[in-house]
Amino acid sequence: MDKLWLEHYPPGTPAEINPDQYRSLKELVEQACRDHASRPAFTNQGKTLTYAEIDRLSAQFGAWLQAEAGLVKGDRVAIMMPNLLQYPIALFGAMRAGLTVVNVNPLYTARELEHQLNDSGARVIVIYEGACHALEKALPATGIEKVVVTGIGDLLGFPKGPIVNFVVRKVKKLVPAWRLPGHLGFTEVVARGAAHRLKAVEVGPEDVLFLQYTGGTTGVSKGAVLTHRNLVANTLQMIAWLPELQNQGESVVITALPLYHIFALTTNCLVFTAVGGENVLITNPRDLKGFVAELSRVRFSFITGVNTLFNGLLNTPGFDRLDFSGLKVAFGGGMAVQAAVSERWKALTGRHICQGWGLTETSPVATSNRPKDEEFNGSIGLPMPSTELSIRNDAGEEVEVGEVGEICVRGPQVMQGYWNRPEETAKVMLPEGWLRTGDVGRMDARGFTWIEDRKKDMILVSGFNVYPNEVEGVVAALPGVLEVAAVAQPDPRSGESVALFVVRKDPALSERDILTHCREQLTGYKMPQAVYFRDELPKSNVGKILRRELRDEVQRLAGGQS
C-alpha cells in the first residue's frame, strides 16, 4: 500500500525520524537530566523532584544494583508499584546500570507474579509494600535474590511521608515487609548506593530495555522484547508528531495511567523526560474525587487516558470547575474513545480527545490523529513518522483501500519478538518485519484508519460481522448511560447475538429505552438481544473494559447458571 497518509500529515511533521539519533534510551535520559537539571521532573502528592535530583538518586540506585545486588548488564530487575516518585528512580537506575526492566502490575495475584518473575528470570524486585502479600506467597518458588520494599510516603519528606505510610499500613492492613526474607527499604538502598560509583556500561540500540508482559487476558502472559532502539524511536516519533511539546520545560502532563503500563511509560514518562517536561503522578486515579482535587492544584497542558478515565472525570463533581486554559492535548488510547465522551470533553475543556492507537508490541504508539483537528472523527488517525500500516486478509495479502482486514504494522518501534517464545513470535511476525496486530480495521484514501474491533471480540450474527465498538458507541450516546460493553451471546437461531452490559448514570433508564434508541441507530442484525444492568464493569489495570470476563458471564447465563 502506498503511503497515502503522508499528504495529510500536520504541516512541518517529518515523514521519517532517526531512531539512531541516540545509541540508547540511557543516553537520551542522561542527556535530558543534564540539559534540564533545574526543572521539575516528577511531582507526586505535593512533592517535586528536579531532573538533577532524579539524576543523582537514579545513579545511586543503579550503583547499588551493581555493587551490592551484583547485577551485570542484561540481568532483569522487576518493578512492581503504582505511580510514585520511586518509579522513575528505579527505572532510570536500572537502565543506567545496563539492566532489563520487567514491569509488573501491583494488583497481580501470587500465581500471576510467580509466572512473570520466573518467565523473565528477574533477580531483583522493587515492590510497593501493598503488593507484598502476593510476593510473600510467590517468592519461595522464584529466583529473586533481593527484595527492595517501598511505601507510598517514602519520598514525600517529613512529617508527611511517615504519616502517609502509617495511615496506609493501618487502613489497608498491609503484610509487614519483615516477612520477606532479606528485604531492604527503598530509601536505605538509595542511601547505600551513594557509597558506590555507578559503573559506566556500554548500552547499544539492540540491547533489551524492557520485557513488557502482555496477553494475560487471552492466555499465558508473554514478554514483549523491547529494545533501546524501539523506545528511542517511539519517543522521537511522539515528539515529532506533537509540535505542542517543542516549548521545552513548559509542558506539564497528568500521569494517571500506571507507569508500569506501556502507554503511560512511553507517552508520559519517556516523552516528557526527553523534552524536559513535568510528570504529575496520580497514585490512585480510581479515587476520582481525590484525582480532581489533585488536578485543581496544577495548570496542566497535557493529559493521557483511556475512555473510561475521561468518562469518569466528566462525571465527577468539581471537574467542570477546573482551569483548562493551559490544556493543549488530551491524548486517548488503550481502548476506543467514544464519540459521545469526546464531544462532552470538548464542550467542557475546549478540545477533543486526540485518539491514538498501538500495542505493547509497538512500544506502543503506531498511529495518531492530528491534535489540532477541530472534529473527532472516530479513526485512530495516521501512521506515525517512520511507520507503515497495511490492511491484510487472513492469507497475509494486502486488501484494497476501504476494505476490512487485519491491521499490520512495520516500523522501528516494533518489538523483536516474545521472550523465549519463538512459536508465539512466529504467529504474529510476517516476513520483512510486519507485525500482525489482531485488530480488524480499514484505511481510507487519505490514510486514516478505523478500528472495527479485535478479531476475538467480533460478534458473528447469522454470518454477518458485528463490531462491539459500533454498538457501544451508539448506546454510549444515550444520556442515561455511564458505561457500556457489547459481547457475543450464544443464540440457537443466529449462532451469536449481541448482549449489552450497562452501567446506568440515570437510575430510571430502562431496557426499553436502550432498545428503542438502538432500533433508530442500528440495522436489525446488530440489535442487542439482551441487556444486563450492572453497578460496574470489569476493567484492566488501565481501565480498559474486559469483554472476555463479560463473555464468560454470558456463557454462564446461557447455561442457566446464576
VEXDREN-263352 format. One record per residue (C-alpha): residue in three letters; x, y, z. Coordinates in steps of 0.05 Angstrom, whole numbers, plus 5000, padded with zeros to 4 digits. Layout:
BEGIN
PT / ALA / X / Y / Z $
...
***
This chain:
BEGIN
PT / MET / 5000 / 5000 / 5000 $
PT / ASP / 5026 / 5069 / 4981 $
PT / LYS / 5040 / 5117 / 5039 $
PT / LEU / 4974 / 5153 / 5028 $
PT / TRP / 4978 / 5186 / 5095 $
PT / LEU / 5040 / 5229 / 5083 $
PT / GLU / 5000 / 5281 / 5044 $
PT / HIS / 4956 / 5292 / 5105 $
PT / TYR / 5010 / 5299 / 5158 $
PT / PRO / 5007 / 5363 / 5200 $
PT / PRO / 5049 / 5419 / 5170 $
PT / GLY / 5123 / 5411 / 5188 $
PT / THR / 5116 / 5339 / 5211 $
PT / PRO / 5173 / 5296 / 5182 $
PT / ALA / 5158 / 5232 / 5144 $
PT / GLU / 5216 / 5199 / 5179 $
PT / ILE / 5252 / 5203 / 5246 $
PT / ASN / 5323 / 5179 / 5260 $
PT / PRO / 5318 / 5123 / 5311 $
PT / ASP / 5394 / 5122 / 5315 $
PT / GLN / 5398 / 5194 / 5339 $
PT / TYR / 5415 / 5164 / 5407 $
PT / ARG / 5451 / 5099 / 5417 $
PT / SER / 5405 / 5081 / 5474 $
PT / LEU / 5349 / 5108 / 5517 $
PT / LYS / 5401 / 5111 / 5572 $
PT / GLU / 5439 / 5163 / 5532 $
PT / LEU / 5374 / 5202 / 5519 $
PT / VAL / 5354 / 5203 / 5592 $
PT / GLU / 5423 / 5222 / 5618 $
PT / GLN / 5426 / 5279 / 5568 $
PT / ALA / 5356 / 5303 / 5589 $
PT / CYS / 5377 / 5303 / 5662 $
PT / ARG / 5437 / 5347 / 5645 $
PT / ASP / 5400 / 5393 / 5598 $
PT / HIS / 5341 / 5405 / 5645 $
PT / ALA / 5376 / 5398 / 5713 $
PT / SER / 5339 / 5454 / 5749 $
PT / ARG / 5270 / 5439 / 5721 $
PT / PRO / 5215 / 5399 / 5756 $
PT / ALA / 5214 / 5328 / 5730 $
PT / PHE / 5164 / 5288 / 5772 $
PT / THR / 5113 / 5310 / 5823 $
PT / ASN / 5071 / 5266 / 5868 $
PT / GLN / 5026 / 5286 / 5926 $
PT / GLY / 5056 / 5355 / 5930 $
PT / LYS / 5129 / 5333 / 5928 $
PT / THR / 5171 / 5351 / 5867 $
PT / LEU / 5238 / 5323 / 5844 $
PT / THR / 5280 / 5361 / 5795 $
PT / TYR / 5319 / 5330 / 5738 $
PT / ALA / 5383 / 5339 / 5778 $
PT / GLU / 5353 / 5301 / 5836 $
PT / ILE / 5327 / 5246 / 5790 $
PT / ASP / 5397 / 5242 / 5760 $
PT / ARG / 5431 / 5235 / 5828 $
PT / LEU / 5381 / 5187 / 5860 $
PT / SER / 5377 / 5141 / 5799 $
PT / ALA / 5453 / 5138 / 5795 $
PT / GLN / 5455 / 5118 / 5868 $
PT / PHE / 5402 / 5065 / 5857 $
PT / GLY / 5439 / 5038 / 5796 $
PT / ALA / 5504 / 5037 / 5835 $
PT / TRP / 5471 / 4995 / 5889 $
PT / LEU / 5445 / 4946 / 5838 $
PT / GLN / 5515 / 4937 / 5810 $
PT / ALA / 5556 / 4937 / 5874 $
PT / GLU / 5511 / 4904 / 5926 $
PT / ALA / 5459 / 4866 / 5886 $
PT / GLY / 5514 / 4840 / 5840 $
PT / LEU / 5475 / 4852 / 5775 $
PT / VAL / 5511 / 4857 / 5709 $
PT / LYS / 5489 / 4882 / 5640 $
PT / GLY / 5427 / 4845 / 5615 $
PT / ASP / 5403 / 4820 / 5683 $
PT / ARG / 5330 / 4832 / 5697 $
PT / VAL / 5300 / 4877 / 5751 $
PT / ALA / 5225 / 4874 / 5765 $
PT / ILE / 5189 / 4938 / 5786 $
PT / MET / 5121 / 4929 / 5818 $
PT / MET / 5090 / 4994 / 5842 $
PT / PRO / 5037 / 5046 / 5827 $
PT / ASN / 5054 / 5117 / 5805 $
PT / LEU / 5104 / 5141 / 5857 $
PT / LEU / 5167 / 5183 / 5855 $
PT / GLN / 5205 / 5118 / 5868 $
PT / TYR / 5186 / 5091 / 5799 $
PT / PRO / 5229 / 5136 / 5754 $
PT / ILE / 5287 / 5129 / 5803 $
PT / ALA / 5284 / 5053 / 5799 $
PT / LEU / 5271 / 5053 / 5724 $
PT / PHE / 5326 / 5101 / 5705 $
PT / GLY / 5374 / 5070 / 5756 $
PT / ALA / 5365 / 5001 / 5726 $
PT / MET / 5370 / 5028 / 5655 $
PT / ARG / 5435 / 5066 / 5671 $
PT / ALA / 5465 / 5002 / 5701 $
PT / GLY / 5452 / 4967 / 5634 $
PT / LEU / 5396 / 4923 / 5661 $
PT / THR / 5330 / 4900 / 5632 $
PT / VAL / 5267 / 4924 / 5667 $
PT / VAL / 5207 / 4878 / 5678 $
PT / ASN / 5146 / 4919 / 5695 $
PT / VAL / 5096 / 4883 / 5740 $
PT / ASN / 5024 / 4901 / 5756 $
PT / PRO / 5020 / 4912 / 5832 $
PT / LEU / 4950 / 4882 / 5831 $
PT / TYR / 4976 / 4814 / 5808 $
PT / THR / 4959 / 4752 / 5847 $
PT / ALA / 5014 / 4707 / 5873 $
PT / ARG / 5004 / 4659 / 5815 $
PT / GLU / 5010 / 4715 / 5762 $
PT / LEU / 5070 / 4744 / 5797 $
PT / GLU / 5106 / 4678 / 5803 $
PT / HIS / 5096 / 4665 / 5729 $
PT / GLN / 5124 / 4732 / 5708 $
PT / LEU / 5184 / 4731 / 5754 $
PT / ASN / 5203 / 4661 / 5732 $
PT / ASP / 5190 / 4672 / 5659 $
PT / SER / 5232 / 4735 / 5658 $
PT / GLY / 5287 / 4708 / 5703 $
PT / ALA / 5286 / 4770 / 5746 $
PT / ARG / 5338 / 4771 / 5802 $
PT / VAL / 5316 / 4834 / 5840 $
PT / ILE / 5246 / 4862 / 5852 $
PT / VAL / 5229 / 4933 / 5874 $
PT / ILE / 5159 / 4928 / 5904 $
PT / TYR / 5107 / 4973 / 5935 $
PT / GLU / 5091 / 4946 / 6005 $
PT / GLY / 5017 / 4940 / 5987 $
PT / ALA / 5036 / 4883 / 5940 $
PT / CYS / 5079 / 4844 / 5990 $
PT / HIS / 5023 / 4795 / 6006 $
PT / ALA / 5028 / 4767 / 5935 $
PT / LEU / 5104 / 4766 / 5936 $
PT / GLU / 5106 / 4731 / 6004 $
PT / LYS / 5069 / 4672 / 5972 $
PT / ALA / 5106 / 4672 / 5906 $
PT / LEU / 5177 / 4686 / 5930 $
PT / PRO / 5199 / 4615 / 5950 $
PT / ALA / 5185 / 4589 / 5880 $
PT / THR / 5223 / 4644 / 5844 $
PT / GLY / 5295 / 4662 / 5831 $
PT / ILE / 5290 / 4730 / 5865 $
PT / GLU / 5353 / 4745 / 5905 $
PT / LYS / 5340 / 4815 / 5931 $
PT / VAL / 5274 / 4849 / 5951 $
PT / VAL / 5270 / 4924 / 5956 $
PT / VAL / 5206 / 4948 / 5990 $
PT / THR / 5177 / 5018 / 5987 $
PT / GLY / 5119 / 5054 / 6019 $
PT / ILE / 5076 / 5107 / 5987 $
PT / GLY / 5104 / 5162 / 6032 $
PT / ASP / 5178 / 5143 / 6028 $
PT / LEU / 5199 / 5204 / 5987 $
PT / LEU / 5147 / 5254 / 6010 $
PT / GLY / 5191 / 5283 / 6064 $
PT / PHE / 5180 / 5295 / 6139 $
PT / PRO / 5129 / 5294 / 6170 $
PT / LYS / 5083 / 5279 / 6112 $
PT / GLY / 5118 / 5215 / 6089 $
PT / PRO / 5117 / 5177 / 6155 $
PT / ILE / 5045 / 5199 / 6168 $
PT / VAL / 5022 / 5174 / 6099 $
PT / ASN / 5058 / 5108 / 6109 $
PT / PHE / 5028 / 5098 / 6178 $
PT / VAL / 4957 / 5112 / 6154 $
PT / VAL / 4963 / 5068 / 6092 $
PT / ARG / 4991 / 5010 / 6132 $
PT / LYS / 4937 / 5015 / 6184 $
PT / VAL / 4878 / 5024 / 6137 $
PT / LYS / 4899 / 4971 / 6087 $
PT / LYS / 4927 / 4923 / 6139 $
PT / LEU / 4989 / 4910 / 6096 $
PT / VAL / 5033 / 4849 / 6102 $
PT / PRO / 5095 / 4873 / 6142 $
PT / ALA / 5157 / 4877 / 6098 $
PT / TRP / 5197 / 4839 / 6151 $
PT / ARG / 5161 / 4776 / 6130 $
PT / LEU / 5200 / 4778 / 6064 $
PT / PRO / 5268 / 4745 / 6074 $
PT / GLY / 5327 / 4793 / 6065 $
PT / HIS / 5285 / 4853 / 6045 $
PT / LEU / 5313 / 4923 / 6044 $
PT / GLY / 5278 / 4991 / 6045 $
PT / PHE / 5280 / 5034 / 5983 $
PT / THR / 5308 / 5095 / 6017 $
PT / GLU / 5361 / 5052 / 6051 $
PT / VAL / 5382 / 5023 / 5985 $
PT / VAL / 5388 / 5092 / 5952 $
PT / ALA / 5428 / 5117 / 6011 $
PT / ARG / 5475 / 5058 / 6008 $
PT / GLY / 5484 / 5069 / 5934 $
PT / ALA / 5516 / 5136 / 5950 $
PT / ALA / 5577 / 5098 / 5977 $
PT / HIS / 5589 / 5068 / 5908 $
PT / ARG / 5601 / 5097 / 5839 $
PT / LEU / 5556 / 5078 / 5781 $
PT / LYS / 5600 / 5039 / 5733 $
PT / ALA / 5596 / 5061 / 5661 $
PT / VAL / 5561 / 5008 / 5618 $
PT / GLU / 5562 / 5009 / 5543 $
PT / VAL / 5490 / 5002 / 5521 $
PT / GLY / 5472 / 4996 / 5447 $
PT / PRO / 5408 / 5003 / 5407 $
PT / GLU / 5394 / 4928 / 5404 $
PT / ASP / 5403 / 4915 / 5478 $
PT / VAL / 5338 / 4895 / 5512 $
PT / LEU / 5308 / 4951 / 5554 $
PT / PHE / 5241 / 4922 / 5574 $
PT / LEU / 5207 / 4854 / 5579 $
PT / GLN / 5137 / 4884 / 5576 $
PT / TYR / 5086 / 4830 / 5590 $
PT / THR / 5021 / 4826 / 5551 $
PT / GLY / 4966 / 4777 / 5533 $
PT / GLY / 4948 / 4756 / 5603 $
PT / THR / 4874 / 4764 / 5587 $
PT / THR / 4878 / 4716 / 5528 $
PT / GLY / 4923 / 4663 / 5556 $
PT / VAL / 4992 / 4658 / 5588 $
PT / SER / 5024 / 4726 / 5594 $
PT / LYS / 5082 / 4737 / 5545 $
PT / GLY / 5141 / 4784 / 5550 $
PT / ALA / 5147 / 4831 / 5490 $
PT / VAL / 5221 / 4843 / 5478 $
PT / LEU / 5230 / 4918 / 5471 $
PT / THR / 5300 / 4945 / 5456 $
PT / HIS / 5331 / 5013 / 5470 $
PT / ARG / 5322 / 5029 / 5396 $
PT / ASN / 5248 / 5012 / 5399 $
PT / LEU / 5236 / 5061 / 5456 $
PT / VAL / 5282 / 5116 / 5428 $
PT / ALA / 5243 / 5110 / 5363 $
PT / ASN / 5174 / 5116 / 5394 $
PT / THR / 5196 / 5173 / 5439 $
PT / LEU / 5223 / 5212 / 5379 $
PT / GLN / 5161 / 5195 / 5338 $
PT / MET / 5116 / 5225 / 5391 $
PT / ILE / 5158 / 5288 / 5397 $
PT / ALA / 5158 / 5297 / 5321 $
PT / TRP / 5083 / 5288 / 5319 $
PT / LEU / 5066 / 5337 / 5374 $
PT / PRO / 5093 / 5407 / 5360 $
PT / GLU / 5059 / 5426 / 5426 $
PT / LEU / 5118 / 5392 / 5460 $
PT / GLN / 5170 / 5438 / 5429 $
PT / ASN / 5167 / 5491 / 5484 $
PT / GLN / 5215 / 5452 / 5528 $
PT / GLY / 5205 / 5456 / 5602 $
PT / GLU / 5135 / 5486 / 5596 $
PT / SER / 5098 / 5420 / 5588 $
PT / VAL / 5061 / 5391 / 5647 $
PT / VAL / 5028 / 5323 / 5636 $
PT / ILE / 4978 / 5289 / 5682 $
PT / THR / 5001 / 5217 / 5690 $
PT / ALA / 4942 / 5178 / 5717 $
PT / LEU / 4951 / 5114 / 5677 $
PT / PRO / 5002 / 5069 / 5711 $
PT / LEU / 5074 / 5077 / 5690 $
PT / TYR / 5083 / 5001 / 5690 $
PT / HIS / 5037 / 5000 / 5630 $
PT / ILE / 5069 / 5015 / 5563 $
PT / PHE / 5021 / 5072 / 5546 $
PT / ALA / 5040 / 5119 / 5603 $
PT / LEU / 5111 / 5092 / 5605 $
PT / THR / 5126 / 5119 / 5536 $
PT / THR / 5077 / 5176 / 5523 $
PT / ASN / 5085 / 5206 / 5593 $
PT / CYS / 5148 / 5184 / 5627 $
PT / LEU / 5196 / 5178 / 5568 $
PT / VAL / 5169 / 5231 / 5521 $
PT / PHE / 5163 / 5285 / 5574 $
PT / THR / 5231 / 5268 / 5604 $
PT / ALA / 5261 / 5277 / 5535 $
PT / VAL / 5233 / 5348 / 5527 $
PT / GLY / 5245 / 5369 / 5599 $
PT / GLY / 5171 / 5368 / 5618 $
PT / GLU / 5139 / 5352 / 5685 $
PT / ASN / 5101 / 5288 / 5701 $
PT / VAL / 5047 / 5298 / 5754 $
PT / LEU / 5039 / 5227 / 5781 $
PT / ILE / 4970 / 5206 / 5805 $
PT / THR / 4978 / 5146 / 5851 $
PT / ASN / 4905 / 5125 / 5856 $
PT / PRO / 4863 / 5151 / 5797 $
PT / ARG / 4805 / 5107 / 5818 $
PT / ASP / 4793 / 5157 / 5874 $
PT / LEU / 4762 / 5206 / 5824 $
PT / LYS / 4745 / 5257 / 5877 $
PT / GLY / 4817 / 5258 / 5901 $
PT / PHE / 4841 / 5259 / 5829 $
PT / VAL / 4800 / 5321 / 5814 $
PT / ALA / 4828 / 5354 / 5877 $
PT / GLU / 4899 / 5340 / 5851 $
PT / LEU / 4881 / 5370 / 5783 $
PT / SER / 4856 / 5434 / 5816 $
PT / ARG / 4926 / 5447 / 5843 $
PT / VAL / 4963 / 5447 / 5777 $
PT / ARG / 4958 / 5482 / 5710 $
PT / PHE / 4968 / 5424 / 5663 $
PT / SER / 4980 / 5425 / 5588 $
PT / PHE / 4973 / 5350 / 5572 $
PT / ILE / 4933 / 5292 / 5598 $
PT / THR / 4932 / 5220 / 5574 $
PT / GLY / 4879 / 5169 / 5589 $
PT / VAL / 4831 / 5115 / 5566 $
PT / ASN / 4758 / 5126 / 5550 $
PT / THR / 4734 / 5102 / 5618 $
PT / LEU / 4782 / 5151 / 5653 $
PT / PHE / 4758 / 5211 / 5613 $
PT / ASN / 4686 / 5190 / 5623 $
PT / GLY / 4696 / 5181 / 5697 $
PT / LEU / 4726 / 5251 / 5704 $
PT / LEU / 4669 / 5282 / 5665 $
PT / ASN / 4620 / 5251 / 5714 $
PT / THR / 4658 / 5272 / 5777 $
PT / PRO / 4633 / 5334 / 5815 $
PT / GLY / 4682 / 5391 / 5811 $
PT / PHE / 4716 / 5371 / 5747 $
PT / ASP / 4674 / 5422 / 5708 $
PT / ARG / 4703 / 5478 / 5752 $
PT / LEU / 4776 / 5464 / 5736 $
PT / ASP / 4820 / 5511 / 5696 $
PT / PHE / 4831 / 5483 / 5626 $
PT / SER / 4862 / 5545 / 5596 $
PT / GLY / 4930 / 5513 / 5592 $
PT / LEU / 4907 / 5447 / 5561 $
PT / LYS / 4939 / 5433 / 5494 $
PT / VAL / 4927 / 5359 / 5483 $
PT / ALA / 4884 / 5305 / 5514 $
PT / PHE / 4911 / 5240 / 5485 $
PT / GLY / 4868 / 5177 / 5487 $
PT / GLY / 4886 / 5105 / 5473 $
PT / GLY / 4885 / 5035 / 5503 $
PT / MET / 4812 / 5026 / 5480 $
PT / ALA / 4765 / 5061 / 5432 $
PT / VAL / 4749 / 5132 / 5451 $
PT / GLN / 4674 / 5141 / 5444 $
PT / ALA / 4649 / 5200 / 5404 $
PT / ALA / 4599 / 5219 / 5459 $
PT / VAL / 4656 / 5223 / 5510 $
PT / SER / 4700 / 5264 / 5464 $
PT / GLU / 4643 / 5312 / 5449 $
PT / ARG / 4629 / 5323 / 5523 $
PT / TRP / 4703 / 5332 / 5536 $
PT / LYS / 4707 / 5386 / 5482 $
PT / ALA / 4646 / 5422 / 5507 $
PT / LEU / 4678 / 5427 / 5575 $
PT / THR / 4752 / 5436 / 5560 $
PT / GLY / 4751 / 5465 / 5490 $
PT / ARG / 4789 / 5408 / 5459 $
PT / HIS / 4771 / 5340 / 5430 $
PT / ILE / 4806 / 5278 / 5455 $
PT / CYS / 4861 / 5262 / 5405 $
PT / GLN / 4856 / 5187 / 5394 $
PT / GLY / 4918 / 5145 / 5381 $
PT / TRP / 4929 / 5071 / 5375 $
PT / GLY / 4982 / 5019 / 5386 $
PT / LEU / 5002 / 4957 / 5424 $
PT / THR / 5052 / 4935 / 5476 $
PT / GLU / 5087 / 4903 / 5416 $
PT / THR / 5095 / 4972 / 5383 $
PT / SER / 5124 / 5008 / 5443 $
PT / PRO / 5065 / 5028 / 5439 $
PT / VAL / 5044 / 5085 / 5392 $
PT / ALA / 5034 / 5066 / 5319 $
PT / THR / 4982 / 5117 / 5296 $
PT / SER / 4951 / 5182 / 5320 $
PT / ASN / 4902 / 5234 / 5299 $
PT / ARG / 4925 / 5305 / 5288 $
PT / PRO / 4918 / 5343 / 5354 $
PT / LYS / 4895 / 5408 / 5321 $
PT / ASP / 4838 / 5376 / 5281 $
PT / GLU / 4774 / 5411 / 5300 $
PT / GLU / 4730 / 5349 / 5299 $
PT / PHE / 4732 / 5279 / 5329 $
PT / ASN / 4727 / 5231 / 5271 $
PT / GLY / 4729 / 5164 / 5307 $
PT / SER / 4790 / 5140 / 5269 $
PT / ILE / 4857 / 5121 / 5301 $
PT / GLY / 4890 / 5171 / 5255 $
PT / LEU / 4951 / 5167 / 5211 $
PT / PRO / 5014 / 5124 / 5219 $
PT / MET / 5069 / 5157 / 5259 $
PT / PRO / 5133 / 5180 / 5223 $
PT / SER / 5176 / 5121 / 5200 $
PT / THR / 5115 / 5076 / 5208 $
PT / GLU / 5076 / 5036 / 5156 $
PT / LEU / 5007 / 5006 / 5160 $
PT / SER / 4980 / 4951 / 5116 $
PT / ILE / 4909 / 4921 / 5118 $
PT / ARG / 4913 / 4847 / 5102 $
PT / ASN / 4869 / 4786 / 5095 $
PT / ASP / 4878 / 4720 / 5132 $
PT / ALA / 4927 / 4697 / 5078 $
PT / GLY / 4971 / 4757 / 5093 $
PT / GLU / 4955 / 4792 / 5028 $
PT / GLU / 4941 / 4866 / 5025 $
PT / VAL / 4869 / 4886 / 5011 $
PT / GLU / 4842 / 4945 / 4972 $
PT / VAL / 4833 / 5014 / 5003 $
PT / GLY / 4769 / 5016 / 5043 $
PT / GLU / 4765 / 4941 / 5053 $
PT / VAL / 4766 / 4910 / 5122 $
PT / GLY / 4823 / 4865 / 5144 $
PT / GLU / 4876 / 4855 / 5197 $
PT / ILE / 4919 / 4916 / 5212 $
PT / CYS / 4993 / 4901 / 5204 $
PT / VAL / 5049 / 4949 / 5226 $
PT / ARG / 5121 / 4958 / 5207 $
PT / GLY / 5169 / 5009 / 5239 $
PT / PRO / 5228 / 5018 / 5285 $
PT / GLN / 5183 / 5014 / 5346 $
PT / VAL / 5160 / 4943 / 5331 $
PT / MET / 5185 / 4892 / 5382 $
PT / GLN / 5237 / 4839 / 5369 $
PT / GLY / 5190 / 4783 / 5389 $
PT / TYR / 5165 / 4748 / 5452 $
PT / TRP / 5214 / 4729 / 5506 $
PT / ASN / 5234 / 4655 / 5498 $
PT / ARG / 5171 / 4641 / 5456 $
PT / PRO / 5192 / 4631 / 5384 $
PT / GLU / 5126 / 4596 / 5367 $
PT / GLU / 5085 / 4655 / 5392 $
PT / THR / 5132 / 4704 / 5356 $
PT / ALA / 5122 / 4665 / 5291 $
PT / LYS / 5046 / 4673 / 5296 $
PT / VAL / 5049 / 4749 / 5295 $
PT / MET / 5112 / 4767 / 5255 $
PT / LEU / 5106 / 4766 / 5180 $
PT / PRO / 5165 / 4770 / 5132 $
PT / GLU / 5201 / 4837 / 5123 $
PT / GLY / 5186 / 4859 / 5195 $
PT / TRP / 5110 / 4864 / 5192 $
PT / LEU / 5071 / 4853 / 5256 $
PT / ARG / 5001 / 4823 / 5256 $
PT / THR / 4964 / 4863 / 5309 $
PT / GLY / 4899 / 4823 / 5316 $
PT / ASP / 4860 / 4887 / 5306 $
PT / VAL / 4810 / 4889 / 5248 $
PT / GLY / 4804 / 4955 / 5211 $
PT / ARG / 4801 / 4993 / 5145 $
PT / MET / 4840 / 5050 / 5115 $
PT / ASP / 4811 / 5106 / 5073 $
PT / ALA / 4841 / 5141 / 5013 $
PT / ARG / 4874 / 5193 / 5058 $
PT / GLY / 4910 / 5141 / 5101 $
PT / PHE / 4864 / 5148 / 5162 $
PT / THR / 4849 / 5080 / 5194 $
PT / TRP / 4786 / 5059 / 5231 $
PT / ILE / 4787 / 5001 / 5281 $
PT / GLU / 4728 / 4956 / 5272 $
PT / ASP / 4748 / 4911 / 5331 $
PT / ARG / 4794 / 4859 / 5358 $
PT / LYS / 4788 / 4794 / 5318 $
PT / LYS / 4769 / 4756 / 5381 $
PT / ASP / 4715 / 4807 / 5401 $
PT / MET / 4678 / 4806 / 5336 $
PT / ILE / 4606 / 4780 / 5341 $
PT / LEU / 4582 / 4735 / 5284 $
PT / VAL / 4506 / 4742 / 5275 $
PT / SER / 4478 / 4696 / 5221 $
PT / GLY / 4543 / 4704 / 5182 $
PT / PHE / 4545 / 4779 / 5190 $
PT / ASN / 4602 / 4813 / 5228 $
PT / VAL / 4580 / 4858 / 5284 $
PT / TYR / 4634 / 4902 / 5316 $
PT / PRO / 4624 / 4916 / 5390 $
PT / ASN / 4656 / 4985 / 5384 $
PT / GLU / 4600 / 5008 / 5338 $
PT / VAL / 4544 / 4983 / 5383 $
PT / GLU / 4577 / 5011 / 5445 $
PT / GLY / 4586 / 5079 / 5411 $
PT / VAL / 4511 / 5082 / 5396 $
PT / VAL / 4490 / 5063 / 5467 $
PT / ALA / 4541 / 5109 / 5499 $
PT / ALA / 4507 / 5168 / 5465 $
PT / LEU / 4446 / 5157 / 5510 $
PT / PRO / 4448 / 5210 / 5566 $
PT / GLY / 4430 / 5159 / 5619 $
PT / VAL / 4488 / 5112 / 5604 $
PT / LEU / 4552 / 5116 / 5643 $
PT / GLU / 4589 / 5055 / 5614 $
PT / VAL / 4572 / 5001 / 5564 $
PT / ALA / 4602 / 4937 / 5535 $
PT / ALA / 4576 / 4893 / 5479 $
PT / VAL / 4594 / 4820 / 5474 $
PT / ALA / 4573 / 4757 / 5438 $
PT / GLN / 4518 / 4715 / 5468 $
PT / PRO / 4502 / 4644 / 5444 $
PT / ASP / 4439 / 4644 / 5403 $
PT / PRO / 4404 / 4580 / 5377 $
PT / ARG / 4378 / 4616 / 5314 $
PT / SER / 4435 / 4662 / 5293 $
PT / GLY / 4494 / 4627 / 5325 $
PT / GLU / 4511 / 4690 / 5364 $
PT / SER / 4473 / 4754 / 5383 $
PT / VAL / 4492 / 4820 / 5415 $
PT / ALA / 4488 / 4825 / 5491 $
PT / LEU / 4497 / 4891 / 5527 $
PT / PHE / 4525 / 4904 / 5597 $
PT / VAL / 4506 / 4974 / 5620 $
PT / VAL / 4523 / 5017 / 5680 $
PT / ARG / 4469 / 5070 / 5689 $
PT / LYS / 4481 / 5143 / 5704 $
PT / ASP / 4406 / 5153 / 5707 $
PT / PRO / 4372 / 5100 / 5751 $
PT / ALA / 4308 / 5109 / 5712 $
PT / LEU / 4340 / 5085 / 5647 $
PT / SER / 4305 / 5021 / 5625 $
PT / GLU / 4320 / 4964 / 5577 $
PT / ARG / 4263 / 4990 / 5534 $
PT / ASP / 4296 / 5059 / 5529 $
PT / ILE / 4361 / 5028 / 5506 $
PT / LEU / 4329 / 4982 / 5454 $
PT / THR / 4285 / 5037 / 5426 $
PT / HIS / 4347 / 5080 / 5417 $
PT / CYS / 4385 / 5023 / 5384 $
PT / ARG / 4328 / 5009 / 5334 $
PT / GLU / 4336 / 5080 / 5309 $
PT / GLN / 4411 / 5074 / 5300 $
PT / LEU / 4427 / 5001 / 5283 $
PT / THR / 4406 / 4953 / 5229 $
PT / GLY / 4368 / 4891 / 5252 $
PT / TYR / 4424 / 4840 / 5259 $
PT / LYS / 4464 / 4889 / 5302 $
PT / MET / 4407 / 4898 / 5351 $
PT / PRO / 4421 / 4876 / 5423 $
PT / GLN / 4380 / 4816 / 5444 $
PT / ALA / 4396 / 4822 / 5518 $
PT / VAL / 4412 / 4879 / 5566 $
PT / TYR / 4444 / 4867 / 5633 $
PT / PHE / 4450 / 4924 / 5682 $
PT / ARG / 4510 / 4924 / 5729 $
PT / ASP / 4538 / 4970 / 5782 $
PT / GLU / 4606 / 4967 / 5750 $
PT / LEU / 4643 / 4932 / 5693 $
PT / PRO / 4707 / 4891 / 5700 $
PT / LYS / 4768 / 4931 / 5678 $
PT / SER / 4842 / 4921 / 5667 $
PT / ASN / 4896 / 4958 / 5705 $
PT / VAL / 4889 / 5017 / 5658 $
PT / GLY / 4813 / 5019 / 5659 $
PT / LYS / 4800 / 4981 / 5595 $
PT / ILE / 4735 / 4943 / 5599 $
PT / LEU / 4748 / 4868 / 5598 $
PT / ARG / 4700 / 4839 / 5548 $
PT / ARG / 4729 / 4770 / 5559 $
PT / GLU / 4702 / 4767 / 5630 $
PT / LEU / 4634 / 4791 / 5606 $
PT / ARG / 4634 / 4738 / 5551 $
PT / ASP / 4648 / 4686 / 5605 $
PT / GLU / 4590 / 4713 / 5646 $
PT / VAL / 4543 / 4709 / 5586 $
PT / GLN / 4564 / 4637 / 5575 $
PT / ARG / 4545 / 4621 / 5648 $
PT / LEU / 4479 / 4658 / 5640 $
PT / ALA / 4464 / 4619 / 5576 $
PT / GLY / 4479 / 4555 / 5613 $
PT / GLY / 4427 / 4572 / 5666 $
PT / GLN / 4478 / 4589 / 5719 $
PT / SER / 4468 / 4650 / 5764 $
***
